[in-house]
């Protein structure tokens, strides 16, 4: 038992040091810090549970394309295939056009366009949903987004967040899982006006349109989950406007919010018992730069009888591509510890410290809708 407690003491020391460095706590709070709680040991899925996995920004260009062409199409994702395929539904933010035609948008610094043969790996590893409400779905114009939508349909994947007009772009993908009708919404607040759909123009759904869609649809559905592309790139914290938007979406009917765009992970906030992940970071992303860090995969565990998210399981995933390439894997040990230190500090600043626990093996962070009961740490004599 002593080695287990020592491991927690080491993590808590690091977190405590981070709190001092970031200035996130008062002296009174620092005096009252208690050991982090360990999540219940039995976190398996029951027969009334639904599992939904969300991963971040993904494309098949540059380093990813090179790896697929040299090592095989599935090679970059082989080590996470089991997690992706085991969920009742798996969703990925596809931040690229998927087409062999179209005209690039010239005013952009970076054009993301992936070869359909390479993107086919999404279906091969069990991805069920391509989130398209982002600032790169329209990189190849009207032809590009139509081809991307056709690619999704051809491979049996849902694709909310973009469409040939504002009605299609803002509509949810409605999926029935174990008798529960769940609406998946996708919205975007990044990019020029040409990125956004109108009544006569293809594009993505803006945040304001997204809120209206959530408010309109959620009363008719059992649950609603919202993906949002927002925030500042490489910022570790969400902006005040994002927190206001999250609050409005929860009030409109969202049961969970999954964010992306910053390319690094941010903390989680609990609003009215609903989880808001402001950024899960990247997933499989072709670029390589010094700002990139490890990322998150979020698995929502839903109680189908109560129609609520009973817990969120967060996994750290390799994302420092400049050091170890683009082959994705789940992190453990010291690598996972370093991620949890950052996410815990970020989440504490959002007021959700008391909702967070960790699995005994430290491979996952568990986020509960209500505060976790904290028990005194056992002593050596126990």
C-alpha positions in Angstrom: 0.0 0.0 0.0 2.9 2.4 0.7 4.1 2.5 -2.9 0.5 3.3 -4.1 0.2 6.2 -1.7 3.7 7.4 -2.5 2.7 7.6 -6.2 -0.2 9.8 -5.3 1.9 11.9 -3.1 4.3 12.5 -6.0 1.5 13.5 -8.3 0.0 15.8 -5.7 3.4 17.5 -5.1 3.6 18.2 -8.8 0.1 19.6 -8.9 0.6 21.6 -5.8 3.8 23.1 -7.3 1.8 23.9 -10.5 -0.9 25.7 -8.6 1.7 27.9 -6.9 3.4 28.7 -10.3 0.1 29.5 -12.0 -1.3 31.4 -8.9 -4.5 29.5 -9.1 -5.2 29.1 -5.4 -5.3 31.3 -2.2 -3.2 30.6 0.8 -6.3 29.3 2.7 -7.0 26.9 -0.2 -3.4 25.7 -0.2 -3.6 24.8 3.5 -6.8 22.7 2.9 -5.5 20.7 -0.1 -6.3 17.0 0.3 -5.1 14.0 -1.6 -6.7 13.5 -5.0 -9.5 10.9 -4.9 -9.1 7.6 -6.7 -12.0 6.6 -8.9 -14.0 3.5 -8.0 -12.2 0.4 -9.1 -15.2 -1.0 -11.0 -15.7 1.3 -13.9 -16.9 -1.2 -16.4 -19.8 -0.8 -18.7 -23.2 -2.1 -17.6 -26.0 -3.3 -19.8 -27.7 0.1 -19.5 -24.6 2.0 -20.5 -23.8 3.6 -23.8 -20.2 4.5 -24.7 -19.4 7.3 -27.1 -15.8 8.2 -28.0 -14.6 11.6 -29.2 -11.2 12.4 -30.7 -9.8 15.7 -31.9 -8.5 17.4 -35.1 -7.6 14.9 -37.8 -6.3 15.1 -41.3 -4.3 13.0 -43.7 -1.7 15.3 -45.1 2.1 16.0 -44.6 3.5 13.7 -42.0 0.4 11.4 -41.8 0.3 11.0 -45.5 4.0 10.1 -45.7 3.6 7.5 -42.9 0.6 5.9 -44.5 2.3 5.7 -47.9 5.4 4.1 -46.4 4.0 1.9 -43.6 0.4 1.2 -44.7 -2.9 3.0 -44.4 -3.9 1.7 -41.0 -0.4 1.9 -39.4 -0.8 5.4 -37.7 -3.9 4.2 -35.8 -3.3 0.5 -35.2 -2.6 1.0 -31.5 -5.9 2.8 -30.8 -8.1 0.7 -33.0 -9.5 -1.3 -30.1 -10.7 1.7 -28.3 -12.2 3.3 -31.4 -14.0 0.2 -32.5 -15.2 -0.9 -29.1 -17.4 2.1 -28.5 -21.1 2.2 -29.4 -20.2 5.3 -31.5 -16.9 6.9 -32.3 -16.6 10.5 -33.5 -13.6 12.4 -34.9 -13.2 16.0 -35.9 -12.2 15.8 -39.5 -10.4 19.0 -40.2 -9.8 18.7 -43.9 -11.6 18.5 -47.2 -11.6 14.9 -48.6 -11.6 15.3 -52.3 -9.6 15.0 -55.5 -11.1 18.1 -57.0 -12.2 21.6 -56.1 -10.5 25.0 -55.9 -8.5 26.0 -52.9 -9.5 29.1 -50.9 -6.6 31.4 -51.8 -6.8 33.8 -48.8 -5.8 31.0 -46.4 -2.3 30.3 -45.3 -2.8 26.6 -45.0 -5.1 24.4 -47.2 -6.0 21.0 -45.8 -7.1 18.5 -48.4 -6.8 14.8 -47.9 -6.8 12.0 -50.4 -9.9 9.8 -50.1 -7.8 6.7 -50.3 -5.9 7.7 -47.2 -9.0 9.0 -45.3 -10.6 5.6 -45.9 -8.8 4.4 -42.7 -11.4 6.2 -40.6 -14.0 3.7 -41.6 -11.5 0.8 -41.3 -10.8 1.6 -37.6 -14.4 2.0 -36.6 -15.1 5.7 -36.8 -18.9 6.3 -37.2 -19.0 10.1 -37.3 -17.0 12.8 -39.0 -17.5 16.2 -37.4 -17.3 18.9 -40.1 -18.1 22.1 -38.3 -14.5 23.5 -38.5 -12.5 26.1 -40.4 -10.9 23.6 -42.9 -14.0 21.7 -44.2 -14.4 24.4 -46.9 -10.8 24.5 -48.0 -11.6 23.1 -51.4 -14.8 25.1 -51.9 -18.2 23.9 -52.9 -16.9 20.8 -54.8 -14.7 19.9 -51.9 -17.4 19.9 -49.2 -19.8 18.0 -51.5 -17.2 15.4 -52.1 -16.4 15.2 -48.3 -20.1 14.7 -47.5 -20.3 12.0 -50.2 -17.3 10.3 -48.8 -19.0 10.1 -45.4 -22.2 8.7 -46.9 -20.3 6.2 -49.0 -18.6 4.9 -45.9 -21.6 4.8 -43.7 -20.5 7.7 -41.5 -22.6 10.6 -40.1 -21.2 14.1 -40.9 -22.9 17.0 -39.0 -21.7 20.6 -39.1 -21.5 21.3 -42.8 -23.8 21.1 -45.8 -24.9 22.6 -49.1 -27.0 25.2 -47.2 -27.6 26.5 -43.7 -30.4 24.0 -43.0 -28.2 21.0 -43.7 -25.2 22.4 -41.9 -27.0 23.1 -38.7 -29.1 19.9 -38.5 -28.0 17.3 -36.1 -27.1 13.7 -36.9 -29.7 11.7 -35.1 -28.5 8.3 -34.0 -30.5 5.7 -32.2 -28.2 3.7 -29.8 -29.8 1.0 -27.6 -33.2 2.6 -28.0 -31.9 6.1 -27.1 -32.3 8.9 -29.7 -29.2 11.1 -29.5 -28.7 14.3 -31.5 -25.1 15.1 -32.5 -24.5 18.8 -33.3 -21.5 20.5 -34.8 -20.8 24.3 -35.0 -17.8 26.5 -35.9 -16.8 30.0 -35.0 -13.5 30.2 -36.8 -12.7 31.5 -40.2 -13.9 34.1 -42.8 -17.5 34.6 -43.8 -16.9 32.3 -46.8 -16.6 29.4 -44.3 -20.2 29.7 -43.2 -23.4 28.4 -44.8 -26.3 30.6 -45.8 -29.7 29.8 -47.3 -28.1 29.6 -50.8 -24.5 28.8 -50.0 -22.7 25.7 -48.7 -20.5 25.9 -45.6 -20.4 25.2 -41.9 -22.9 26.1 -39.1 -22.0 29.2 -37.1 -22.3 29.2 -33.3 -25.4 31.4 -33.3 -27.2 29.1 -35.7 -25.9 26.1 -33.7 -27.6 27.5 -30.5 -30.9 27.9 -32.3 -30.7 24.4 -33.7 -29.9 22.9 -30.3 -32.8 24.8 -28.7 -35.2 23.6 -31.5 -34.2 20.0 -31.6 -33.3 18.9 -28.1 -36.9 18.9 -26.7 -37.6 16.2 -29.3 -34.6 14.0 -28.6 -33.5 11.9 -25.6 -30.1 13.5 -25.4 -28.0 16.1 -27.3 -24.2 16.2 -27.6 -22.6 19.3 -29.2 -19.2 19.6 -30.9 -17.8 23.2 -31.1 -14.8 24.5 -33.1 -13.7 27.6 -31.1 -11.1 29.4 -29.1 -7.5 30.5 -29.6 -4.8 28.2 -31.1 -2.3 26.9 -28.6 -4.0 28.7 -25.6 -4.2 26.4 -22.5 -7.4 28.2 -21.3 -10.8 29.0 -22.9 -11.9 32.6 -23.3 -14.7 34.1 -21.2 -16.9 34.2 -24.3 -16.5 30.5 -24.8 -17.6 29.8 -21.2 -20.7 32.0 -21.8 -21.4 30.1 -25.0 -21.1 26.8 -23.2 -23.5 28.0 -20.5 -26.0 29.0 -23.2 -25.7 25.7 -25.0 -26.3 23.7 -21.8 -29.3 25.9 -21.1 -30.5 25.3 -24.6 -30.5 21.5 -24.1 -26.9 20.2 -24.6 -26.0 17.2 -22.3 -22.3 17.4 -23.1 -19.9 19.7 -25.1 -16.8 18.6 -26.9 -14.5 21.4 -28.2 -11.5 21.6 -30.5 -9.4 24.0 -32.6 -6.6 25.1 -30.1 -4.5 22.0 -31.2 -3.7 21.4 -27.5 -6.0 20.2 -24.8 -7.8 22.4 -22.3 -9.6 21.7 -19.0 -13.1 20.5 -18.3 -15.9 22.5 -16.7 -19.1 21.1 -15.2 -22.1 23.2 -15.9 -25.4 22.1 -14.3 -23.9 18.6 -14.0 -23.0 18.5 -17.7 -19.3 18.1 -18.9 -17.8 20.8 -21.1 -14.4 19.8 -22.7 -13.2 23.0 -24.1 -10.5 21.3 -26.3 -9.5 17.8 -26.7 -6.6 18.9 -28.9 -5.4 17.0 -32.0 -5.8 13.4 -32.8 -4.1 12.4 -36.0 -2.8 15.7 -37.4 -0.2 16.1 -40.2 1.8 19.1 -39.0 4.8 19.1 -36.8 5.7 22.1 -34.6 7.2 22.9 -31.2 3.8 24.0 -29.7 2.1 20.7 -30.1 1.6 18.6 -27.0 -0.1 15.3 -26.1 -3.9 15.2 -26.6 -7.1 13.7 -25.2 -9.6 11.1 -26.1 -12.9 11.4 -24.3 -15.3 8.5 -23.7 -18.7 9.5 -22.5 -20.5 6.8 -20.5 -24.3 7.3 -20.7 -27.0 5.7 -18.6 -29.7 5.0 -21.1 -32.4 4.7 -18.5 -31.6 8.0 -16.8 -30.7 9.6 -20.1 -27.6 11.4 -18.7 -23.8 11.2 -18.8 -22.9 9.3 -15.7 -19.2 9.9 -16.1 -16.5 10.9 -18.7 -13.4 8.9 -19.1 -10.4 10.9 -20.4 -7.4 9.2 -22.0 -4.1 10.9 -22.8 -3.0 10.2 -26.4 0.4 10.8 -28.1 0.6 14.1 -29.9 4.2 15.4 -29.8 4.7 14.3 -33.4 8.1 16.0 -33.7 9.6 13.6 -31.3 7.9 10.2 -32.0 6.2 10.6 -35.4 2.5 10.3 -36.2 1.8 6.8 -34.9 -0.9 7.3 -32.3 -0.9 5.5 -28.9 -2.5 5.9 -25.5 -0.1 7.2 -22.8 0.7 5.7 -19.4 3.2 6.2 -16.6 5.2 9.4 -16.5 3.9 10.5 -19.9 0.3 10.3 -18.7 1.2 12.0 -15.3 2.5 15.0 -17.1 -0.7 15.4 -19.1 -2.9 15.0 -15.9 -0.9 17.7 -14.1 -1.7 20.2 -16.8 -5.3 19.2 -17.3 -6.0 19.2 -13.5 -4.6 22.7 -13.1 -6.6 23.9 -16.1 -9.8 22.2 -14.8 -9.3 23.6 -11.3 -9.3 27.1 -12.7 -12.7 26.2 -14.2 -14.1 25.1 -10.9 -14.3 21.4 -11.5 -11.5 20.1 -9.3 -14.0 18.3 -7.0 -15.5 16.4 -9.9 -12.2 14.8 -11.0 -10.7 11.5 -9.9 -8.1 9.2 -11.5 -8.1 5.5 -12.3 -5.8 3.5 -10.0 -3.4 2.8 -12.9 -3.4 6.5 -13.8 -4.2 5.8 -17.4 -7.4 7.7 -17.3 -8.9 10.8 -15.7 -12.5 10.3 -14.6 -14.9 13.3 -14.6 -18.2 12.9 -12.6 -21.3 15.1 -12.9 -21.3 15.6 -9.1 -18.4 16.2 -6.7 -16.5 13.1 -5.8 -16.6 12.0 -2.1 -13.2 12.4 -0.6 -12.0 9.8 1.9 -8.8 10.0 4.0 -5.8 8.3 2.4 -5.0 5.0 4.1 -1.9 4.8 6.3 0.8 2.2 6.3 -0.8 0.5 9.3 -4.0 0.0 7.3 
